[in-house]
Amino acid sequence: MTTPHYQFCHSILIGSEANVQSSYLQSVERSKDVVAEKSTTIQQLKTKVSQLELERAQLQDNIYEAEQALRLTVKDREHMSVYVKTLSSAFEQV
């Protein structure tokens, strides 16, 4: 036979357990939300890093092409200079 005092204490303990379980479940849910947010952030950062790496590669290609164009321009200038000197010599001989 249970006494009213026992029933009262038992109901308090059961209520406390329910509160603890409820708090635990809420904490787990908040943790899951935080993990999901961080996972999304990580995925976005990975995407951004991939884009930046692609842009970097494109910029390196552009720099290489610009250097090649400058080298070609220098060679053309040298050839033009030789040509002008040749013409000048030819006209001086005439």
Phi, psi and omega in degrees: 000132182262144180270159177301325179296317178298315180297320179297311180297319179298317180293326177294316179296318179295319177297319179295318178299318179296320178295319179296315179296319179297315178297319179298315180296320177296319179296318178296317179297317178297319179296319178298320179296318179296316179297318180297318178297316181294323177297318178297316179298317179298317180297318178296319179294321177298318178297316180295319178298318179298317179296317180295322177295321177295315178299320179298316179297319179295319178295321177296320177296317179297319178297316179300313179297322179294319178298318178298318179296320178295319178299317179296320179296319179297316179296317178299320179296318178297316179296320180295321179296316178297318180298315180296319178297320179296316178297317179300317178296319180296317181290328179291331180282340182279000000 
